[in-house]
Structure formats: C-alpha cells, structure tokens
Amino acid sequence: MRKRKLDGGGDRVVVRWTNAGTHVGDFAGIPATGGSFTIGGIDIYRVENRLLAEHWHVVDQLAMLGQLGLLPA
C-alpha cells in the first residue's frame, strides 16, 4: 500500500492511499483470475479526547472488479 496524501485538521485525519495486487485466491466467492489491479481508497478518522472515536473506510472495489475483467460487458 502506498500512502498518497495525509491531511489533518480539527478532530479529523484523512489518508488517501493506493494499493496494488494480484488476484491469486478466492475473494468474496470469486475464484482467482491471476489478474493484477491497482485501486485507490480513503480513510477518515475522528479523534476525541486523544482516542480514535470513529473511522470511515472507502475502497474502489468496482475499479478492481473492472481491472480483473469481472464486470459484465
């Protein structure tokens, strides 16, 4: 995984990232394709009293499925 941007302000920290891999095993019931993919995502953390209070995680799985040829034409 490669961190692309780290930003913070107030009670939030935002991390944008990119991840690359190869589909070599079952994923969500989908047999391995052997194909490679690169996807992006974002994580947002909210801190309260110096503790992690909330976390949101968004990943572009649609892009991954498209790169692996798993979307209908």
Secondary structure, DSSP 8 states (H G I E B T S, - for coil): -EEEEEEEETTEEEEEEEEEEE--S-BTTB-----EEEEEEEEEEEEETTEEEEEEEEE-HHHHHHHTT-S--
